[in-house]
Amino acid sequence: MASNVRFRPVTRILGKSKKMPSDPRPNKVLIPIDSFDSNLLPPGKRDPLSVNYGLWIQEHLAKEFADFGINSRIIVGPEFIEVEWSSEGGENLVDRAVKLLSNGDYDRGIRLFRAVQAIDPENEAMLFNLGMALSDKMELVEAIELLTKLVHLNPTSSNGFISLGVALSRAGKMEHAVVNLRKACELDPENPYVHRNLGGLLTKTGKANEAIPHLQKFTTLAPREPVGWFGLGEALVAEGRASEADAAFRRVLELSPNTPISEAARSALTKLAEATLRERAVGGQRPDAVIYCLNALQSFAKMTDDQVKPIMFEIATRGLQGMDINNPNVRYSFKSIEGDFSGLKAVSYMYVAMQRLMPGVDAGIDLSKEFAKAKAMFNG
Protein backbone atom coordinates (compact mmCIF):
# COMPACT_ATOMS: atom_id res chain seq x y z
CA MET A 1 0.00 0.00 0.00
CA ALA A 2 0.73 3.29 -0.50
CA SER A 3 0.14 3.57 3.12
CA ASN A 4 1.90 7.00 3.13
CA VAL A 5 -0.16 10.17 2.51
CA ARG A 6 1.50 12.68 0.18
CA PHE A 7 3.19 15.53 2.11
CA ARG A 8 0.95 18.51 1.52
CA PRO A 9 1.87 21.31 3.98
CA VAL A 10 -1.03 23.38 5.23
CA THR A 11 0.00 26.78 6.51
CA ARG A 12 -1.59 29.79 8.09
CA ILE A 13 -0.28 32.89 9.81
CA LEU A 14 0.75 32.11 13.35
CA GLY A 15 -2.24 33.03 15.49
CA LYS A 16 -3.15 33.19 19.12
CA SER A 17 -4.58 30.24 20.97
CA LYS A 18 -7.97 30.56 22.58
CA LYS A 19 -6.28 30.92 25.96
CA MET A 20 -4.12 33.88 24.98
CA PRO A 21 -5.03 37.47 25.78
CA SER A 22 -5.29 39.45 22.54
CA ASP A 23 -2.41 41.70 21.54
CA PRO A 24 -2.61 44.00 18.50
CA ARG A 25 1.12 43.87 17.76
CA PRO A 26 2.40 41.31 15.20
CA ASN A 27 4.78 38.51 16.19
CA LYS A 28 3.93 38.64 19.85
CA VAL A 29 2.07 36.17 22.04
CA LEU A 30 1.30 35.75 25.70
CA ILE A 31 1.27 32.13 26.88
CA PRO A 32 -0.27 31.01 30.16
CA ILE A 33 2.70 29.52 31.98
CA ASP A 34 0.68 26.51 33.09
CA SER A 35 0.00 25.64 29.43
CA PHE A 36 3.69 25.47 28.55
CA ASP A 37 4.76 21.88 27.81
CA SER A 38 7.69 21.28 30.17
CA ASN A 39 8.70 18.25 28.07
CA LEU A 40 10.10 20.71 25.56
CA LEU A 41 12.80 21.60 28.09
CA PRO A 42 15.99 19.58 28.52
CA PRO A 43 15.89 16.75 31.10
CA GLY A 44 16.59 18.05 34.59
CA LYS A 45 14.96 21.39 33.84
CA ARG A 46 11.29 20.41 33.80
CA ASP A 47 10.17 20.99 37.38
CA PRO A 48 7.53 23.77 37.40
CA LEU A 49 8.03 24.20 41.16
CA SER A 50 11.72 25.08 40.80
CA VAL A 51 12.68 28.71 41.36
CA ASN A 52 14.67 28.44 38.12
CA TYR A 53 11.76 27.20 36.01
CA GLY A 54 11.11 30.61 34.41
CA LEU A 55 14.79 31.03 33.62
CA TRP A 56 14.92 27.59 31.99
CA ILE A 57 11.96 28.47 29.79
CA GLN A 58 13.54 31.77 28.84
CA GLU A 59 16.90 30.15 28.01
CA HIS A 60 15.26 27.40 25.94
CA LEU A 61 13.08 29.68 23.83
CA ALA A 62 15.83 32.26 23.32
CA LYS A 63 18.23 29.56 22.11
CA GLU A 64 15.68 28.02 19.75
CA PHE A 65 14.93 31.39 18.14
CA ALA A 66 18.61 32.36 17.97
CA ASP A 67 19.54 29.10 16.24
CA PHE A 68 17.19 30.05 13.41
CA GLY A 69 18.48 33.62 13.16
CA ILE A 70 15.35 35.08 14.73
CA ASN A 71 15.59 38.00 17.13
CA SER A 72 13.42 37.47 20.19
CA ARG A 73 12.51 38.87 23.57
CA ILE A 74 11.20 36.47 26.19
CA ILE A 75 9.86 37.55 29.56
CA VAL A 76 8.57 34.93 31.98
CA GLY A 77 6.20 36.16 34.65
CA PRO A 78 4.27 34.34 37.36
CA GLU A 79 1.24 33.72 35.10
CA PHE A 80 2.27 34.38 31.50
CA ILE A 81 5.23 33.96 29.19
CA GLU A 82 5.58 36.91 26.84
CA VAL A 83 7.33 36.10 23.56
CA GLU A 84 8.07 38.72 20.92
CA TRP A 85 10.15 38.07 17.81
CA SER A 86 11.12 39.42 14.42
CA SER A 87 12.75 37.78 11.45
CA GLU A 88 14.26 38.99 8.20
CA GLY A 89 11.62 39.59 5.54
CA GLY A 90 8.82 39.22 8.05
CA GLU A 91 8.39 35.51 7.28
CA ASN A 92 6.29 33.88 9.98
CA LEU A 93 7.49 30.85 11.90
CA VAL A 94 5.02 28.36 10.42
CA ASP A 95 5.95 29.27 6.84
CA ARG A 96 9.63 28.96 7.61
CA ALA A 97 9.16 25.58 9.31
CA VAL A 98 7.05 24.27 6.41
CA LYS A 99 9.74 25.37 3.96
CA LEU A 100 12.35 23.41 5.91
CA LEU A 101 10.18 20.27 5.84
CA SER A 102 9.42 20.70 2.14
CA ASN A 103 13.17 20.93 1.44
CA GLY A 104 13.76 17.68 3.31
CA ASP A 105 15.38 19.30 6.37
CA TYR A 106 13.17 17.42 8.82
CA ASP A 107 15.35 17.90 11.91
CA ARG A 108 15.40 21.69 11.71
CA GLY A 109 11.79 21.84 10.56
CA ILE A 110 10.70 19.80 13.55
CA ARG A 111 12.75 21.96 15.91
CA LEU A 112 11.17 25.14 14.61
CA PHE A 113 7.69 23.65 14.84
CA ARG A 114 8.46 22.75 18.44
CA ALA A 115 9.18 26.44 19.05
CA VAL A 116 5.76 27.20 17.54
CA GLN A 117 4.28 24.47 19.73
CA ALA A 118 5.73 26.16 22.80
CA ILE A 119 4.20 29.55 22.03
CA ASP A 120 0.98 28.43 20.28
CA PRO A 121 0.06 24.87 21.32
CA GLU A 122 -3.24 24.93 19.43
CA ASN A 123 -1.86 26.14 16.12
CA GLU A 124 -3.49 23.86 13.56
CA ALA A 125 -0.75 24.19 10.95
CA MET A 126 1.83 23.21 13.57
CA LEU A 127 -0.22 20.23 14.75
CA PHE A 128 -0.70 18.98 11.19
CA ASN A 129 2.82 19.46 9.87
CA LEU A 130 4.64 18.42 13.04
CA GLY A 131 2.36 15.40 13.37
CA MET A 132 3.03 14.45 9.73
CA ALA A 133 6.79 14.89 10.09
CA LEU A 134 6.93 12.76 13.23
CA SER A 135 4.76 10.14 11.54
CA ASP A 136 7.20 10.00 8.61
CA LYS A 137 10.02 9.51 11.12
CA MET A 138 7.98 6.71 12.76
CA GLU A 139 7.73 8.61 16.05
CA LEU A 140 4.16 7.47 16.10
CA VAL A 141 3.02 7.94 19.72
CA GLU A 142 3.56 11.70 19.64
CA ALA A 143 2.41 11.97 16.01
CA ILE A 144 -0.91 10.36 16.90
CA GLU A 145 -1.30 12.62 19.94
CA LEU A 146 -0.75 15.78 17.87
CA LEU A 147 -3.03 14.71 15.01
CA THR A 148 -5.74 13.58 17.43
CA LYS A 149 -5.59 17.01 19.05
CA LEU A 150 -5.88 18.60 15.59
CA VAL A 151 -9.08 16.75 14.63
CA HIS A 152 -10.58 17.52 18.03
CA LEU A 153 -9.87 21.22 17.52
CA ASN A 154 -11.04 21.12 13.92
CA PRO A 155 -13.42 18.21 13.23
CA THR A 156 -13.76 19.33 9.59
CA SER A 157 -10.07 18.90 8.78
CA SER A 158 -10.02 16.13 6.15
CA ASN A 159 -6.21 16.38 5.92
CA GLY A 160 -6.04 15.90 9.67
CA PHE A 161 -8.12 12.73 9.52
CA ILE A 162 -6.07 11.40 6.58
CA SER A 163 -2.80 11.99 8.40
CA LEU A 164 -4.15 10.52 11.62
CA GLY A 165 -5.35 7.45 9.70
CA VAL A 166 -1.93 7.00 8.12
CA ALA A 167 -0.14 7.35 11.48
CA LEU A 168 -2.52 4.85 13.10
CA SER A 169 -1.97 2.35 10.27
CA ARG A 170 1.79 2.72 10.66
CA ALA A 171 1.32 1.94 14.35
CA GLY A 172 -0.62 -1.21 13.45
CA LYS A 173 -3.95 0.18 14.69
CA MET A 174 -5.78 -0.75 11.52
CA GLU A 175 -9.39 -0.54 12.71
CA HIS A 176 -8.90 2.94 14.14
CA ALA A 177 -7.06 3.96 10.98
CA VAL A 178 -9.98 2.86 8.80
CA VAL A 179 -12.45 4.81 10.98
CA ASN A 180 -10.44 8.02 10.55
CA LEU A 181 -9.94 7.56 6.81
CA ARG A 182 -13.66 6.94 6.36
CA LYS A 183 -14.31 10.20 8.20
CA ALA A 184 -11.88 11.99 5.87
CA CYS A 185 -13.70 10.50 2.89
CA GLU A 186 -17.02 11.84 4.19
CA LEU A 187 -15.54 15.30 4.66
CA ASP A 188 -13.75 15.49 1.31
CA PRO A 189 -15.00 12.85 -1.15
CA GLU A 190 -13.13 14.45 -4.06
CA ASN A 191 -9.72 14.26 -2.36
CA PRO A 192 -7.85 11.54 -4.30
CA TYR A 193 -5.44 10.75 -1.47
CA VAL A 194 -8.31 9.89 0.87
CA HIS A 195 -9.39 7.19 -1.55
CA ARG A 196 -5.85 5.94 -2.17
CA ASN A 197 -5.04 5.53 1.50
CA LEU A 198 -8.43 4.11 2.46
CA GLY A 199 -8.40 1.72 -0.49
CA GLY A 200 -4.89 0.52 0.26
CA LEU A 201 -5.71 -0.06 3.91
CA LEU A 202 -8.92 -1.94 3.10
CA THR A 203 -6.96 -4.21 0.75
CA LYS A 204 -4.37 -4.80 3.44
CA THR A 205 -7.05 -5.75 5.97
CA GLY A 206 -8.73 -8.29 3.70
CA LYS A 207 -11.51 -6.04 2.37
CA ALA A 208 -10.34 -5.79 -1.24
CA ASN A 209 -13.90 -5.82 -2.62
CA GLU A 210 -14.66 -2.68 -0.62
CA ALA A 211 -11.28 -1.18 -1.54
CA ILE A 212 -11.75 -1.40 -5.30
CA PRO A 213 -14.30 1.47 -5.67
CA HIS A 214 -12.02 3.79 -3.66
CA LEU A 215 -8.98 2.91 -5.75
CA GLN A 216 -10.96 3.30 -8.95
CA LYS A 217 -12.05 6.73 -7.72
CA PHE A 218 -8.40 7.60 -7.09
CA THR A 219 -7.40 6.62 -10.64
CA THR A 220 -10.25 8.79 -11.94
CA LEU A 221 -9.20 11.81 -9.88
CA ALA A 222 -5.45 11.28 -10.37
CA PRO A 223 -5.14 9.20 -13.56
CA ARG A 224 -1.38 9.73 -13.96
CA GLU A 225 -0.40 8.53 -10.48
CA PRO A 226 1.12 5.03 -10.87
CA VAL A 227 0.81 4.23 -7.15
CA GLY A 228 -2.97 4.31 -7.43
CA TRP A 229 -3.02 1.98 -10.43
CA PHE A 230 -0.69 -0.44 -8.65
CA GLY A 231 -2.91 -0.44 -5.55
CA LEU A 232 -5.94 -1.05 -7.75
CA GLY A 233 -4.15 -3.97 -9.39
CA GLU A 234 -3.40 -5.52 -5.99
CA ALA A 235 -7.04 -5.23 -4.91
CA LEU A 236 -8.25 -6.75 -8.18
CA VAL A 237 -5.82 -9.66 -7.80
CA ALA A 238 -7.15 -10.30 -4.29
CA GLU A 239 -10.67 -10.48 -5.74
CA GLY A 240 -9.63 -12.84 -8.56
CA ARG A 241 -10.25 -10.27 -11.30
CA ALA A 242 -7.10 -11.16 -13.24
CA SER A 243 -7.77 -9.45 -16.57
CA GLU A 244 -8.65 -6.13 -14.89
CA ALA A 245 -5.59 -6.43 -12.64
CA ASP A 246 -3.42 -7.07 -15.69
CA ALA A 247 -4.67 -3.84 -17.28
CA ALA A 248 -4.00 -1.86 -14.08
CA PHE A 249 -0.42 -3.14 -13.78
CA ARG A 250 0.22 -2.40 -17.47
CA ARG A 251 -0.96 1.16 -16.86
CA VAL A 252 1.78 1.45 -14.22
CA LEU A 253 4.37 0.43 -16.84
CA GLU A 254 3.05 3.09 -19.22
CA LEU A 255 3.10 5.86 -16.63
CA SER A 256 6.34 5.10 -14.84
CA PRO A 257 8.77 2.95 -16.85
CA ASN A 258 12.14 1.97 -15.40
CA THR A 259 11.24 2.81 -11.79
CA PRO A 260 10.91 0.67 -8.65
CA ILE A 261 7.12 0.67 -8.94
CA SER A 262 7.31 -0.50 -12.56
CA GLU A 263 9.54 -3.36 -11.45
CA ALA A 264 6.93 -4.30 -8.86
CA ALA A 265 4.25 -4.12 -11.57
CA ARG A 266 6.28 -6.42 -13.84
CA SER A 267 6.68 -8.89 -11.01
CA ALA A 268 2.93 -8.77 -10.38
CA LEU A 269 2.23 -9.31 -14.08
CA THR A 270 4.53 -12.33 -14.10
CA LYS A 271 2.74 -13.85 -11.12
CA LEU A 272 -0.60 -13.20 -12.78
CA ALA A 273 0.59 -14.82 -16.00
CA GLU A 274 1.96 -17.86 -14.19
CA ALA A 275 -1.25 -18.26 -12.21
CA THR A 276 -3.34 -18.15 -15.39
CA LEU A 277 -0.86 -20.43 -17.12
CA ARG A 278 -1.20 -23.07 -14.41
CA GLU A 279 -4.99 -22.75 -14.28
CA ARG A 280 -5.09 -23.81 -17.91
CA ALA A 281 -2.50 -26.56 -17.54
CA VAL A 282 -3.22 -30.25 -18.04
CA GLY A 283 -1.38 -32.63 -15.72
CA GLY A 284 0.66 -29.76 -14.31
CA GLN A 285 1.95 -28.73 -17.76
CA ARG A 286 0.78 -26.43 -20.52
CA PRO A 287 0.81 -28.56 -23.69
CA ASP A 288 1.18 -25.51 -25.93
CA ALA A 289 4.17 -24.31 -23.92
CA VAL A 290 5.71 -27.79 -24.20
CA ILE A 291 5.41 -27.60 -28.00
CA TYR A 292 6.85 -24.07 -28.09
CA CYS A 293 9.83 -25.18 -25.98
CA LEU A 294 10.34 -28.14 -28.31
CA ASN A 295 10.20 -25.81 -31.34
CA ALA A 296 12.83 -23.61 -29.70
CA LEU A 297 15.11 -26.58 -28.95
CA GLN A 298 14.84 -27.69 -32.57
CA SER A 299 15.52 -24.20 -33.94
CA PHE A 300 18.41 -23.46 -31.59
CA ALA A 301 20.08 -26.81 -32.33
CA LYS A 302 21.02 -25.36 -35.72
CA MET A 303 22.45 -22.16 -34.21
CA THR A 304 25.58 -21.12 -32.36
CA ASP A 305 25.45 -19.47 -28.94
CA ASP A 306 26.23 -16.12 -30.59
CA GLN A 307 23.14 -16.53 -32.78
CA VAL A 308 20.88 -17.54 -29.88
CA LYS A 309 22.02 -14.73 -27.59
CA PRO A 310 20.40 -11.79 -29.45
CA ILE A 311 17.10 -13.71 -29.61
CA MET A 312 17.13 -14.17 -25.84
CA PHE A 313 17.97 -10.52 -25.15
CA GLU A 314 15.46 -9.08 -27.63
CA ILE A 315 12.57 -11.13 -26.25
CA ALA A 316 13.61 -10.35 -22.65
CA THR A 317 13.78 -6.62 -23.45
CA ARG A 318 10.34 -6.73 -25.04
CA GLY A 319 9.08 -8.57 -21.99
CA LEU A 320 10.09 -5.67 -19.78
CA GLN A 321 7.47 -3.60 -21.59
CA GLY A 322 4.89 -6.29 -20.89
CA MET A 323 3.74 -9.22 -23.01
CA ASP A 324 0.39 -10.95 -22.84
CA ILE A 325 1.12 -14.68 -22.60
CA ASN A 326 -2.50 -15.69 -22.17
CA ASN A 327 -4.01 -14.19 -25.31
CA PRO A 328 -2.87 -16.01 -28.48
CA ASN A 329 -4.49 -13.34 -30.63
CA VAL A 330 -1.88 -10.77 -29.54
CA ARG A 331 1.15 -11.26 -31.79
CA TYR A 332 4.80 -10.16 -31.56
CA SER A 333 7.65 -10.06 -34.06
CA PHE A 334 11.39 -9.76 -33.50
CA LYS A 335 14.35 -8.66 -35.61
CA SER A 336 16.57 -11.49 -34.38
CA ILE A 337 14.29 -14.36 -35.41
CA GLU A 338 11.77 -14.86 -38.17
CA GLY A 339 8.16 -15.65 -37.46
CA ASP A 340 4.99 -14.44 -35.83
CA PHE A 341 4.93 -15.16 -32.09
CA SER A 342 2.23 -15.29 -29.45
CA GLY A 343 3.35 -14.02 -26.06
CA LEU A 344 3.61 -17.56 -24.66
CA LYS A 345 5.63 -18.77 -27.64
CA ALA A 346 8.05 -15.84 -27.34
CA VAL A 347 8.53 -16.40 -23.61
CA SER A 348 9.07 -20.13 -24.22
CA TYR A 349 11.84 -19.34 -26.74
CA MET A 350 13.44 -16.94 -24.26
CA TYR A 351 13.24 -19.56 -21.49
CA VAL A 352 14.91 -22.23 -23.63
CA ALA A 353 17.64 -19.78 -24.68
CA MET A 354 18.34 -18.90 -21.04
CA GLN A 355 18.57 -22.57 -20.08
CA ARG A 356 21.21 -22.97 -22.76
CA LEU A 357 23.19 -19.78 -22.20
CA MET A 358 22.52 -18.89 -18.56
CA PRO A 359 21.33 -22.03 -16.73
CA GLY A 360 20.15 -21.37 -13.20
CA VAL A 361 19.37 -17.68 -13.80
CA ASP A 362 15.83 -16.59 -12.94
CA ALA A 363 13.98 -16.19 -16.24
CA GLY A 364 11.14 -14.28 -14.64
CA ILE A 365 8.67 -17.09 -15.36
CA ASP A 366 8.68 -20.77 -14.42
CA LEU A 367 8.45 -23.07 -17.45
CA SER A 368 10.64 -25.76 -15.90
CA LYS A 369 8.02 -28.53 -16.24
CA GLU A 370 7.30 -27.67 -19.85
CA PHE A 371 11.01 -27.40 -20.66
CA ALA A 372 11.78 -30.75 -19.04
CA LYS A 373 9.02 -32.45 -21.05
CA ALA A 374 10.14 -30.81 -24.29
CA LYS A 375 13.79 -31.73 -23.66
CA ALA A 376 12.81 -35.38 -23.12
CA MET A 377 10.87 -35.32 -26.38
CA PHE A 378 13.77 -33.64 -28.21
CA ASN A 379 16.31 -36.20 -26.97
CA GLY A 380 13.99 -38.85 -28.11
Secondary structure, 3 states (H helix, E strand, C coil): CCCCCCCCCCCCCCCCCCCCCCCCCCCEEEEEHHHCCHHHCCCCCCCCCCCCHHHHHHHHHHHHHHHCCCEEEEEECCCEEEEEEECHHHCCHHHHHHHHHHCCCHHHHHHHHHHHHHHCCCCHHHHHHHHHHHHHCCCHHHHHHHHHHHHHHCCCCHHHHHHHHHHHHHCCCHHHHHHHHHHHHHHCCCCHHHHHHHHHHHHHCCCHHHHHHHHHHHHHHCCCCHHHHHHHHHHHHHCCCHHHHHHHHHHHHHHCCCCHHHHHHHHHHHHHHHHHHHHCCECCECHHHHHHHHHHHHHHCCCCHHHHHHHHHHHHHHHHCCCCCCCCCCEEEECCEEEEEEHHHHHHHHHHHHHHHCCCCCCCCCCHHHHHHHHHHHHC
